[in-house]
Amino acid sequence: MEQIFFRMHVRVSRILTRMAGGKTRIALETTLFVIAMGLLCLLTFLHINFVSAHGQAGCLHEYMPKTLPHLLHIQVEPDKDSWLSLEDFFSATTPRPVRNAYVFAMQKGLLTMVEYPDDMPALEIAHVSIPMSSECFGLPNLGTAWAWSIFLDKVVGFDTIIINNLIRITNGGKGYLLNEGTKDTYNLNYASEFRATTSTWYSLVAYKLGIFCTVLFLFFSTTTLVSFILRETQQRMLKFTILLQHHIRHRLPYMKLVLSHIIESLVFVPIMVGMLFFLFEFFKDQLLAFIVMSLAWLCELYSVVCVRTWLSLTFFPPLFLLYFSMFHVYFFCFPFGFSYTALWTTIVLLVHTMLLFLNRFEIPALHDGLVSAQTPRQFVLAPAI
């Protein structure tokens, strides 16, 4: 198996050197680092302005009614003189999905009644329209510039901003919010529960310790399962290939061999599905959980195939754990923060780290013969005492 992984490493290195020279790879590595730092700065600005207590959370209070009705319909609309409003003009003849529209209610069951207001005339429904040019969506020293409005509308979205404003307006978080476009439902009651569980110093310390244990559990359980499935499937595929060549060479029937291989491979399907559903329940967001599992697969595959020099073996796993932990600490400490921005920052940082180790250590070691078929990995022996 180690020889197979080594040949895969050789192929990856050759493909990378053919596609881009040394200077191009260094330029790509630098570009990824700049993008990662830009995403990190963006996450910091977004969190400070729209999530933290010192930001603008609660700024939308001026648009809200004095007393919250049974149903509150919130629509974020572009200004009439903005070019974003021209999309409605050009697409007037074609149906468009609902965007930047939300429904808030104290009870979750009332969220579905916004489409049938005539069936329950006793329901109080208030409609609120918030312009994108509102100062509540702006940044200090930038305001609501057209470039920022486009970026906020097309990339970041308004979900997190609306959620944190409603948490502040309802005095700690109450009710439910439905995004009419994506049909995602957010339980704002979790914010008040989160605040209650961290109200004292000892409960806060216990919560931080729980986050530490949870991150370690997620890291080691996910990477161990991925590594186990990867190695077992590769070993079974290698065994199947050798047996299939033997059967074909000696003109033996191989249908039974193929069926047995398929049945044995199906054993790993429940493991993968169980791990995926576990992450679904853990993150409460299916897309986020799928991306996290895919990231674990990518890093584990990179570790098995490309991590071969002693410097990579020493530093890549701790860096992977560091970036993985940074994302999960942010996710658990700020459940209504900009999780996707934090996740994309982590992804770019990890891709930059992979390319860094390939450029600086793995490809030069392969060219210099430090890593070869006879010594597929370098191992550092501890000095004798």
N, C-alpha and C positions, 0 to 999 in steps of 0.2 A: 504493500500500500504506500509506503514511503517513497518508493521509486516512482509510482504513478503520480503522486502529488508533486514530486520533484520535476517530472516531465511537464506537468501542467504549469509549474512555475517557470520553466524554461520557455514554454510557448507564450505565456503572458508577458514575460520580459522581452521576448523577440517582437511580439506584436506592438508593444509599447514603444520600443526603440525604432521600429519601422515607421510607425505613425508620427512620431515626434522625435526630433533630435534633442540633444542635451539642453541647449538653450531654451528650446520650446517647452520642455518639461519643467525647467526652472521657472519660466514665465508663467506657466499654468499653475505651478505650485504657489507662486507669489500671488497670483490672481485669486486663488481659492482662499488664501490667508486674508487678503484684503476684504473679500466678500464676507468671510466669517466674522471679521472684526466689525464690518458694517452692520451685519445682522445683530451682533451683540450690542452695538450702540443703539440700534433701532429698538431692540427689546428693552434696553434700559430706559430709553425715552418714553416708549409706550407704557411701560409699567409705572414709571414715576408720574406721568401725567394722567393716566386713566384708571389705574388700579390702586395706587398707594393712597394713604389718607391725606397726603400733602398735595395731591393732584386735583383734577377737576371732577372727580366722582361726585355726583350729586348736582352737577351744574345744570342738568336738564330739568331741574325742579320747576323752573319758570314756565316750561311748556306743559307741565302736568296739571290736571285739575286739583282743586284744593282737597277734595275727598275722592279717594279712588273708587271707581264704580265696580260693578261685577266683572265687566270686561273692559280692557283698555287696549285699543288698537293703535299701534304706533307705526308711523310711516316716515322713513327718512327719504326726503326728496331733494333732487338737485335744484338749484336756482333756475328761474325761467330764462335768465340771460346767460346761463352756463351752457357750454357745448355738450355737457352730459345730458341735458334735456333734449338735445336733438335726436338722441337714440329713440325716444318715444315717437318723434315725428316720422323718422325713416322707417320705423317698424310698426306703424299704425295699422297696417293691413295684415300683419302677421302676429299671432298670439305670442306673448312673451311670458316667461315664468315670473312669478312674484319675487321681487328683490327688495331687500331692506325693509321688509314689513314684519311686524311682530305683534303678538297678542299676549297680554298679561292678564292673569286671573289669580285669585287667592286659592281657588280649588282647581285641581287638575282637570276634573270632568267638565268644567265650564269652557275649556279651551276649544272644544269641538263645536260649541254653540255659536261661535262668531259667524259661521257660514249659514246658520238658520235662525236669524234674529226674529223672524215672524212667528216661529213656533213657540217662543217664550217671550211674549211682549213685556213681561214684568222685569226682564233683564235690563240693567242699565249698561249701555254701551257708549263709551266715549272714544272719539277719534282724535288723535293727536298727530299733527304734521310738523316735522322738524326739518328745517333746511340744512343742507350740507355746509352752508356758509356759517353756521352757528359757531360761536367761539368755543363751545363745549367740545367741538371736534378738532380744534386747532392746537398748535404747539407753540410754546414761548418763542418769541423772536421770529416765528414763521407764520403764525396765524393760520388762515384757511386759504393758502395759496392754491392755485388750480392744480399744480403738480401733486401737492399733498392730498387734495380732495380725490384726485384720480387714483392715487396709490391706496388711499383708505377705502375707496369704493370697490376697486377691482382686486386688490391683493389682501389687505388686512381684514377688511370687513368691519361691520359695526356691532357684531354680536357681543363681544367682550365689553365694549363701551356702554352699550345699553344695559347689560346685565349689572355692571358695577354701579351705574347710576340708580337702577331700581333697588339694588341692595341698600344704597345710602338713603333713598327716598322712603323705603319701608322700614327704616330704623333697624338695620341689621340683617335684613334678608327674609322676606316672606313671599309665598306664592310661587307661581310657575310662569315661565316665559316660553312661548312657541315661536319659532322662526317659520313663517309661512312658506318661504321658498324651499328650505331644506327639510322642513318638518321635524327639526330637532327640538326637543323639549328640555328645558333647563330647570332643575329644582333649586330655586333660590333659598329654600328653607335650610339647605345644607350650610349656607353662610352663617346663619344664626347658631346652628348646631356646632359648627367649627369654632365660632367665637366662644361658645359656652364651654367647650372642652379644653380651651386654652386660656381661660380667664385668670387662672392663678399660676404662680411661677413653677410650682411642682408639677402641675398638669402640663404646662408648656414644656418642661424638661422631659417629662414622660413622652410627650408627643414627638419631640425631636429625636429622642432615643428610638421611638417606634419607627420614625422615618428612616433612620440609619439602618435598623434591622430589616426593614422592608426593602430598601434599595439593595442591600447585600443579598437578600433572599431572591429578589427578582433577577439580579445579575447572575448569580451562580446557578439558579435553577434554569433560566433561559439558555445561558451559554452551554451548560452541561447537557441539556436535552438536545440542543442543536448539534453539538459535537457528537453526541451518541448516535443520533439519526444519520448524520453525515457519514460517519465512519462505518456504521453498520450497513447502510445502503451501498456504499462503495465496495465494501468487502463482498457483499452478496452479489453485486453486479460483476465483480471480477471473477468470482467463483462460477457464476452463470455463464460468463463469456468463455472461460476455459472449457467447461463441460459441453457447451454448445459447439465449440470448435471440434472437440473430440467426437461428438455424435455425428457431426456433418462429415468429418474426415473418414470415419469408419462406416458411414451410411447406416447409422442407427436411427430409430424413430426418436424424435425430439419433442413431440407434442406434449408428452407427459412432463418433460423437463421444463418447458415454457409455462405450463399451467401451475406447476409447483412453485416456480419462481414468482409468478404473479400472486399466488395465494400467500406466500411468505412476505412479499412486499406490502400486501394489504395490512399486515400487522402494524405498520408504522402510521397508517392513516388515522386510527383512533388517537394515537399519541399526538400527532400534529393538530387534529381537530380539538382535542382536549386542551392542549396548550393555548390554542387560539381563543377558545371560549373562556378559558381562565383569564386571559388578558382582556377579553371583552368586558367581563364582569369587574375586573380590577380597575380599568381605566374609565369605564362607563362611556366609552367612545370607540366604536368599532374601527373607524379609519385610523385613529391614533394608535390603537393597539396593533393593527396590522402593520403600520409603518415601523413601530418599535420592534416587532418580531422580525420584519424584513431587515432592519438594521442589524439585529443580532445575528441573523443568518449571514449577512454580508461580511461582518467583522470576523465571525468565526471561520468562514470560508477563506478570508484573507489570511487569517492566522495559520490555518492548516496548509495553505498552498504557498504563500509568499513570505512568511516570517521565518527566516533561516539563519541570519547572522546573529551573533550573540548580543549585539546592540539592540536589534529589533526584538529579540526574545526577552531582553531585559526591560525595555521601555514601552513597547507597544501595549501589552496587557494593562499596566498601570494607567496609561493615558486613556485607554478604552474605558476602564473603570471610572476614571475621573470625569470624563465627559458624560458617560452614562449616568453617574451619580448626580452631576450638576443639573441635568435635565429633570430627573425624578425629584430632587430636592425642591426645585422650583415648582414642579407640578403639584407636589403634595403640600407645600407651604402656601401656595396661592392657587387654590382649586378653580378660581374664576379669573385666572391670569391669561396671558397670551401664550398658551401652551404650544400652539403650532409654530409660532415664531421661534420659541425656544427649541422646539424639536428640529426645525430646519437649521438653526444655528449649530446644534449638535451634529447633524448630518454633515454639514459643510466642514466642520472642524475635523471630523473623523476621516472624511475623504481626503482632506489636506494632509492629515497625519499619514494615511496610507501611501499617498503619492510621495511624501517626504521620505519615508523609510525606503521606498522603492528607488528613488533617485539617489539618495545619499549612501545607502548601504547595500541593498539587495542586488541591484544591477551591477554596480562596480565589483562586488564580491563574486558574482557569477562570471564576469569578464576576466577577473584576475585568477580564477580557479580556486578561490578560498572555499567556494561551495560547488560541489560536483556530484556526480552519481555515486562516487565512493564515500563522500562525506556530505550527504544532503543537508545536514544541519550542523551548525557550530555549537559546541557545548563548552562552557567555561568551567574548569575544574577549580574547586576552592583550594587556596594555598594551604599547604600542610603547616600545622602549628608546632 
